[in-house]
Amino acid sequence: MTNNFTIYLKDNNIEKAIKKMKTKMSKLGVVKTLRDNMRYEKPSDKKIRVRKANIINSRKKKRIREKDL
């Protein structure tokens, strides 16, 4: 999976461009995937991590659904 994106400069405002780049990178999860790929993770640990993340996400979605009712 490649995360390609383009940032355009307006009025030579580099600070704003860097801020947009950081937000796009965080939304795409670029830094997180890089950090995860830097070290080896046992398959059993990966299963546990994914399972915990799925539980958290399902609870969060359930809260949002109940709040909308």
C-alpha positions as semicolon CSV with decimal commas, in nm:
position;residue;x (nm);y (nm);z (nm)
1;M;0,000;0,000;0,000
2;T;0,148;0,330;-0,107
3;N;0,039;0,658;0,037
4;N;0,097;0,924;-0,225
5;F;-0,022;1,277;-0,177
6;T;0,066;1,621;-0,308
7;I;0,089;1,946;-0,118
8;Y;0,075;2,274;-0,309
9;L;0,243;2,593;-0,187
10;K;0,033;2,907;-0,177
11;D;0,208;3,243;-0,144
12;N;0,533;3,065;-0,052
13;N;0,391;2,980;0,290
14;I;0,605;2,682;0,388
15;E;0,474;2,661;0,746
16;K;0,117;2,604;0,627
17;A;0,234;2,345;0,376
18;I;0,424;2,155;0,645
19;K;0,119;2,166;0,872
20;K;-0,101;2,025;0,593
21;M;0,158;1,757;0,522
22;K;0,165;1,650;0,888
23;T;-0,215;1,628;0,906
24;K;-0,234;1,425;0,585
25;M;0,039;1,191;0,706
26;S;-0,137;1,137;1,038
27;K;-0,471;1,070;0,867
28;L;-0,312;0,819;0,631
29;G;-0,114;0,657;0,913
30;V;0,221;0,684;0,736
31;V;0,433;0,734;1,048
32;K;0,253;0,458;1,237
33;T;0,315;0,204;0,960
34;L;0,680;0,306;0,936
35;R;0,727;0,258;1,310
36;D;0,545;-0,075;1,303
37;N;0,766;-0,201;1,019
38;M;1,089;-0,103;1,195
39;R;1,075;-0,399;1,433
40;Y;0,959;-0,758;1,410
41;E;0,631;-0,853;1,572
42;K;0,545;-1,212;1,646
43;P;0,230;-1,333;1,468
44;S;0,064;-1,417;1,802
45;D;0,133;-1,065;1,933
46;K;-0,003;-0,918;1,610
47;K;-0,327;-1,118;1,647
48;I;-0,369;-0,994;2,003
49;R;-0,305;-0,632;1,901
50;V;-0,550;-0,649;1,611
51;R;-0,814;-0,818;1,827
52;K;-0,784;-0,548;2,095
53;A;-0,808;-0,274;1,832
54;N;-1,119;-0,434;1,683
55;I;-1,285;-0,451;2,025
56;I;-1,210;-0,084;2,091
57;N;-1,339;0,020;1,747
58;S;-1,658;-0,183;1,781
59;R;-1,730;-0,032;2,124
60;K;-1,667;0,317;1,986
61;K;-1,902;0,257;1,690
62;K;-2,166;0,116;1,926
63;R;-2,145;0,430;2,143
64;I;-2,185;0,651;1,837
65;R;-2,485;0,448;1,714
66;E;-2,654;0,467;2,055
67;K;-2,583;0,838;2,082
68;D;-2,752;0,905;1,746
69;L;-3,073;0,730;1,855
